[in-house]
Amino acid sequence: MSEILHVLDLAGVGGIERLVLDAMRAFAPVDPSVRLVALNATGPLAAELDQLPNVALRLGDEGRSSVLLRLFRSASGLHLHGFTPRLAGLAWASGRPIIYTEHGNFGFGRVRSTKDRLKDQLKGRFLASRAVQVVTHNSQFARTISLGRHPGIEAKSFVVYNGVPALSETLPLSGRQPTIGEMRLGCVGRLAGVKRVDRALEALSLFRRKGLSAQLTLVGDGPDRNRLEAQAQALGLGDSVRFVGVQADPKPWFDGFDALLIPSTGEAFGIVAIEALSRGVPVVAWADGGGVLEILAHLPGDRRWVADDAADAASIVQAIADDPAGYAKAIESALPELRDAFSMRRMINRWRSIYERIAVASGSP
């Protein structure tokens, strides 16, 4: 197979950036023809590029168009992980087959401006163009939303679930001991819009009103932080809420949680759910959580994992506190199925089959 270039904007520290870097680590020993083009590589994750042997180009900004176009034309295919009109135009101008992965950044929870709507129209035209051979989505939920916005892509649209390296780790789940006397709750993600961290604070308040003790740690940062800090104070939560900011690797924090709250609405996937479950930590999501519910569908139905509202979430947290061993056994029993559905190997093998099919169709060696 000739060279496939993954193109990633590395300015942030979100799930998309972590997923693509993890995929590059998995590709390196099995398929060196798959390489990475990292743009805006100045963020907290940029240092990880030093450990990757398959970086084709690393730039501290968006890069000169002439440099990118020349590189794109040298490849046999391009795999994009985000849309900007400039990048899409360069990919289209290269004449190379394009694979686009829709990670589900749909802009829920914020008012869409005229600029947002125009960008979405341009994105729809780009995805529907003949240059884009395949559009993959990381959940059935994300595919449904995407097809609703861009109906012209249905025939070339597929679901390829995210691969999560944490599932390959062997952890002593049965030996994990819950906290006695106080529930340690966690919430991991950007403090903005779709993440609805305000619902986690409300659930904590309702749990404590029952006379039960709990602490909530918020791992992440974002534009809603000041509002959420004010909400915590208004609810009288005081020191029971900790804001610890952005963490380049949030996984170690899970070992300090008795349960992970995922209050998002319309989450495209929810890697943090799998990372928590892989360490034996129960997960509580909301019923409008989107793709994260496709993950929780693999868990035993005799336990509750999905809440209708904040009061219901508080009740599930209490159930976890009352029977931590039962929840731990339920998670342990589901891990083989989770490993099969969401392994990194499965994801990169699906991507490789797409690359091979495109290579055959285009006549590439």
C-alpha positions as CSV (number, residue, x, y, z in Angstrom):
1,M,0.0,0.0,0.0
2,S,1.3,3.5,-0.8
3,E,1.4,6.3,1.7
4,I,-1.7,7.4,3.6
5,L,-1.4,10.7,5.4
6,H,-3.5,11.4,8.4
7,V,-4.0,15.2,8.8
8,L,-4.6,16.5,12.3
9,D,-4.8,19.9,14.0
10,L,-2.9,19.3,17.3
11,A,-3.7,22.6,19.1
12,G,-6.1,21.0,21.6
13,V,-6.0,18.2,24.1
14,G,-9.4,16.6,23.4
15,G,-10.6,13.2,22.5
16,I,-9.9,13.6,18.7
17,E,-6.2,14.5,19.3
18,R,-5.7,11.7,21.7
19,L,-7.4,9.2,19.4
20,V,-5.3,10.0,16.4
21,L,-2.1,10.0,18.3
22,D,-3.0,6.6,19.8
23,A,-3.8,5.3,16.3
24,M,-0.5,6.5,15.0
25,R,1.3,4.6,17.8
26,A,-0.7,1.5,16.8
27,F,0.0,1.9,13.1
28,A,3.8,2.4,13.5
29,P,4.8,-1.3,14.0
30,V,2.3,-2.8,11.5
31,D,2.0,-0.3,8.7
32,P,4.7,2.4,8.3
33,S,3.0,3.6,5.1
34,V,0.4,5.3,7.3
35,R,1.9,8.6,8.5
36,L,0.8,11.8,10.3
37,V,0.8,15.5,9.3
38,A,0.5,17.5,12.5
39,L,-0.6,21.2,12.2
40,N,-0.5,23.8,14.9
41,A,1.6,21.3,16.9
42,T,2.2,23.7,19.8
43,G,-0.3,22.3,22.3
44,P,0.2,20.1,25.4
45,L,0.2,16.9,23.3
46,A,2.8,18.1,20.8
47,A,5.6,16.6,22.8
48,E,4.2,13.1,22.1
49,L,5.2,13.6,18.4
50,D,8.8,13.1,19.5
51,Q,8.0,9.5,20.3
52,L,6.3,8.7,16.9
53,P,8.4,7.3,14.1
54,N,5.6,7.9,11.5
55,V,5.4,11.7,11.5
56,A,5.6,13.0,7.9
57,L,5.4,16.7,8.8
58,R,5.2,18.7,12.0
59,L,4.3,22.4,11.9
60,G,3.9,25.0,14.6
61,D,1.2,26.7,12.6
62,E,-1.3,25.9,9.8
63,G,1.5,25.5,7.3
64,R,2.1,27.1,3.9
65,S,-0.4,26.0,1.3
66,S,2.3,25.2,-1.2
67,V,4.2,22.9,1.2
68,L,1.0,21.1,2.2
69,L,-0.2,20.7,-1.4
70,R,3.1,19.3,-2.5
71,L,3.1,16.8,0.4
72,F,-0.6,15.8,-0.2
73,R,0.2,15.1,-3.9
74,S,3.0,12.8,-2.9
75,A,0.6,10.5,-1.0
76,S,-1.8,7.9,-2.3
77,G,-4.6,9.0,0.0
78,L,-5.5,11.5,2.7
79,H,-7.3,10.9,5.9
80,L,-8.8,14.1,7.4
81,H,-10.0,14.5,11.0
82,G,-11.6,17.9,10.9
83,F,-12.9,20.4,8.4
84,T,-11.7,23.9,7.5
85,P,-12.4,25.4,4.1
86,R,-8.6,25.9,3.5
87,L,-7.6,22.4,4.4
88,A,-10.5,20.8,2.5
89,G,-9.6,22.9,-0.6
90,L,-5.9,21.8,-0.5
91,A,-7.0,18.1,-0.1
92,W,-9.4,18.5,-3.0
93,A,-6.8,20.2,-5.2
94,S,-4.3,17.4,-4.5
95,G,-6.4,15.1,-6.6
96,R,-5.8,12.3,-4.1
97,P,-8.6,10.1,-2.6
98,I,-9.9,11.5,0.7
99,I,-11.2,9.6,3.7
100,Y,-12.9,11.9,6.2
101,T,-13.7,10.8,9.8
102,E,-16.5,12.7,11.4
103,H,-15.7,12.8,15.1
104,G,-19.0,14.5,16.0
105,N,-18.1,18.1,16.7
106,F,-21.7,19.2,15.9
107,G,-21.8,22.4,17.9
108,F,-24.6,21.3,20.2
109,G,-25.3,23.6,23.2
110,R,-24.3,26.8,21.5
111,V,-26.0,29.3,19.1
112,R,-24.9,28.7,15.5
113,S,-23.8,31.9,13.8
114,T,-24.1,32.7,10.1
115,K,-20.4,31.8,9.8
116,D,-21.1,28.4,11.4
117,R,-24.0,27.7,9.0
118,L,-21.9,28.8,6.0
119,K,-19.1,26.5,7.1
120,D,-21.5,23.6,7.5
121,Q,-22.8,24.2,3.9
122,L,-19.2,24.1,2.6
123,K,-18.5,21.0,4.6
124,G,-21.6,19.3,3.1
125,R,-20.5,20.1,-0.4
126,F,-17.0,18.9,0.3
127,L,-18.1,15.6,1.8
128,A,-20.5,15.0,-1.1
129,S,-17.9,15.6,-3.7
130,R,-16.3,12.8,-5.6
131,A,-12.9,13.6,-4.1
132,V,-14.2,12.3,-0.7
133,Q,-14.4,8.5,-1.2
134,V,-15.4,7.4,2.3
135,V,-16.9,9.2,5.4
136,T,-16.5,7.3,8.7
137,H,-18.3,8.1,11.9
138,N,-17.4,7.0,15.4
139,S,-21.0,6.0,16.4
140,Q,-24.4,5.3,14.9
141,F,-25.6,8.5,16.7
142,A,-22.9,10.6,14.9
143,R,-23.8,9.0,11.6
144,T,-27.5,9.8,12.1
145,I,-26.8,13.5,12.9
146,S,-24.3,13.8,10.0
147,L,-26.7,12.3,7.5
148,G,-29.4,14.7,8.7
149,R,-27.1,17.6,7.9
150,H,-25.4,16.2,4.8
151,P,-27.9,13.7,3.2
152,G,-25.7,13.4,0.0
153,I,-23.1,11.2,1.7
154,E,-25.2,8.2,2.8
155,A,-23.9,5.8,0.2
156,K,-20.2,6.3,1.3
157,S,-20.9,6.7,5.0
158,F,-19.9,4.0,7.5
159,V,-19.5,3.6,11.3
160,V,-16.0,2.7,12.6
161,Y,-16.0,2.8,16.4
162,N,-13.1,4.5,18.1
163,G,-10.3,2.2,19.3
164,V,-9.3,2.7,22.9
165,P,-5.8,1.5,24.0
166,A,-6.9,1.3,27.6
167,L,-8.9,-1.8,26.8
168,S,-5.7,-3.7,26.1
169,E,-4.3,-3.1,29.6
170,T,-4.6,-5.8,32.2
171,L,-5.8,-4.2,35.4
172,P,-6.6,-5.8,38.8
173,L,-10.3,-4.8,38.6
174,S,-11.5,-7.3,41.2
175,G,-9.0,-5.9,43.7
176,R,-10.1,-2.3,43.3
177,Q,-11.4,-1.0,46.6
178,P,-14.1,1.7,46.8
179,T,-13.9,4.6,49.2
180,I,-15.5,4.0,52.6
181,G,-17.8,6.9,53.8
182,E,-17.5,9.3,50.9
183,M,-18.2,8.8,47.2
184,R,-15.4,10.2,45.0
185,L,-17.1,11.2,41.7
186,G,-15.3,12.4,38.6
187,C,-16.2,14.3,35.4
188,V,-13.6,14.4,32.6
189,G,-14.0,16.7,29.6
190,R,-14.1,20.3,28.3
191,L,-16.1,22.7,30.5
192,A,-18.3,23.9,27.7
193,G,-21.7,23.5,26.0
194,V,-22.4,19.9,25.1
195,K,-20.6,18.5,28.1
196,R,-23.4,19.9,30.4
197,V,-21.2,19.7,33.6
198,D,-23.9,21.8,35.3
199,R,-26.0,18.6,35.5
200,A,-23.2,16.8,37.3
201,L,-23.1,19.6,39.9
202,E,-26.9,19.4,40.3
203,A,-26.6,15.6,40.8
204,L,-23.9,16.1,43.4
205,S,-26.1,18.6,45.3
206,L,-29.1,16.2,45.3
207,F,-26.9,13.3,46.5
208,R,-25.6,15.4,49.4
209,R,-29.1,16.6,50.3
210,K,-29.9,13.0,51.1
211,G,-27.3,13.3,53.9
212,L,-24.7,11.3,51.9
213,S,-21.1,12.4,51.5
214,A,-19.5,12.9,48.1
215,Q,-16.8,14.9,46.3
216,L,-16.7,15.8,42.6
217,T,-13.4,16.3,40.7
218,L,-13.7,18.1,37.4
219,V,-10.8,17.3,35.0
220,G,-10.7,19.8,32.2
221,D,-11.2,23.4,31.4
222,G,-13.1,25.6,29.1
223,P,-15.3,28.8,28.7
224,D,-17.9,27.6,31.2
225,R,-15.5,27.3,34.1
226,N,-16.5,30.6,35.8
227,R,-20.2,29.9,35.4
228,L,-19.7,26.4,36.9
229,E,-17.7,27.7,39.8
230,A,-20.5,30.2,40.5
231,Q,-23.1,27.4,40.3
232,A,-21.1,25.3,42.7
233,Q,-21.1,28.1,45.2
234,A,-24.8,28.8,44.7
235,L,-25.6,25.2,45.4
236,G,-23.5,25.4,48.6
237,L,-21.1,22.7,47.4
238,G,-18.0,24.5,48.6
239,D,-14.9,22.3,48.9
240,S,-16.8,19.2,47.7
241,V,-16.0,20.3,44.1
242,R,-12.5,20.4,42.8
243,F,-11.5,22.1,39.5
244,V,-8.1,20.6,38.5
245,G,-7.9,21.9,35.0
246,V,-6.6,20.3,31.8
247,Q,-4.6,17.1,32.1
248,A,-2.6,15.8,29.1
249,D,-3.3,12.3,30.3
250,P,-6.5,12.1,32.4
251,K,-6.4,8.3,32.7
252,P,-4.6,8.2,36.1
253,W,-7.4,10.3,37.6
254,F,-9.9,7.5,37.1
255,D,-8.2,5.4,39.8
256,G,-9.3,8.0,42.3
257,F,-13.0,7.8,41.3
258,D,-15.7,5.6,42.6
259,A,-17.9,6.6,39.7
260,L,-17.5,8.7,36.5
261,L,-20.4,11.1,35.6
262,I,-20.9,11.8,31.9
263,P,-23.6,14.4,31.8
264,S,-23.1,15.3,28.1
265,T,-26.0,15.7,25.7
266,G,-25.4,14.5,22.2
267,E,-21.9,13.1,22.9
268,A,-20.6,11.6,19.6
269,F,-18.7,8.8,21.3
270,G,-17.3,9.2,24.8
271,I,-13.8,7.7,25.0
272,V,-13.7,8.5,28.7
273,A,-16.5,6.0,29.4
274,I,-14.3,3.2,28.1
275,E,-11.2,4.5,29.8
276,A,-13.1,4.5,33.1
277,L,-14.7,1.1,32.6
278,S,-11.3,-0.4,31.7
279,R,-10.2,0.5,35.2
280,G,-13.3,-0.9,36.9
281,V,-14.9,2.5,37.5
282,P,-18.7,2.6,37.0
283,V,-20.1,5.1,34.6
284,V,-23.3,7.2,34.9
285,A,-24.5,8.9,31.7
286,W,-27.7,10.8,30.9
287,A,-30.4,9.4,28.6
288,D,-29.8,12.1,25.9
289,G,-26.1,11.3,26.0
290,G,-25.9,10.2,22.3
291,G,-23.1,7.9,21.2
292,V,-21.9,7.1,24.8
293,L,-25.1,5.0,25.2
294,E,-23.8,2.7,22.5
295,I,-20.9,1.9,24.7
296,L,-23.0,1.4,27.8
297,A,-25.3,-1.0,25.8
298,H,-22.5,-3.6,26.2
299,L,-22.9,-3.6,30.0
300,P,-25.2,-5.9,31.9
301,G,-28.8,-4.8,32.0
302,D,-29.4,-5.8,35.6
303,R,-27.6,-2.6,36.7
304,R,-28.5,1.0,36.0
305,W,-26.0,3.1,34.0
306,V,-28.2,5.7,32.4
307,A,-30.1,8.5,34.2
308,D,-33.2,10.4,33.1
309,D,-32.2,13.5,35.0
310,A,-29.9,14.8,37.8
311,A,-32.1,13.3,40.6
312,D,-32.0,9.9,38.8
313,A,-28.2,10.2,38.5
314,A,-28.0,10.8,42.2
315,S,-30.0,7.6,42.8
316,I,-27.7,5.6,40.6
317,V,-24.7,6.9,42.4
318,Q,-26.4,5.8,45.7
319,A,-26.9,2.3,44.1
320,I,-23.2,2.2,43.3
321,A,-22.3,3.3,46.8
322,D,-24.6,0.6,48.3
323,D,-23.2,-2.2,46.1
324,P,-19.8,-1.4,44.7
325,A,-18.8,-5.1,44.4
326,G,-21.9,-5.8,42.3
327,Y,-21.1,-3.0,39.9
328,A,-17.4,-4.1,39.8
329,K,-18.4,-7.6,38.8
330,A,-20.8,-6.3,36.2
331,I,-18.0,-4.3,34.6
332,E,-15.6,-7.2,34.7
333,S,-18.1,-9.5,33.0
334,A,-18.5,-6.9,30.1
335,L,-14.8,-6.2,29.4
336,P,-14.4,-9.0,26.9
337,E,-17.3,-7.7,24.8
338,L,-16.0,-4.1,25.2
339,R,-12.5,-5.2,24.1
340,D,-14.0,-6.8,21.0
341,A,-16.1,-3.8,20.0
342,F,-13.7,-1.0,20.8
343,S,-10.2,-2.3,20.5
344,M,-7.5,-0.2,18.7
345,R,-6.6,-3.2,16.5
346,R,-10.2,-3.4,15.3
347,M,-10.3,0.3,14.4
348,I,-7.0,0.4,12.5
349,N,-7.9,-2.8,10.7
350,R,-11.2,-1.3,9.5
351,W,-9.3,1.8,8.4
352,R,-6.7,-0.3,6.6
353,S,-9.4,-2.2,4.7
354,I,-10.8,1.1,3.5
355,Y,-7.3,2.3,2.3
356,E,-6.8,-1.0,0.4
357,R,-10.2,-0.8,-1.2
358,I,-9.5,2.8,-2.3
359,A,-6.1,1.8,-3.6
360,V,-7.6,-0.9,-5.8
361,A,-10.3,1.4,-7.1
362,S,-7.8,4.1,-8.0
363,G,-5.2,1.8,-9.4
364,S,-2.5,2.7,-6.8
365,P,0.1,0.0,-6.1
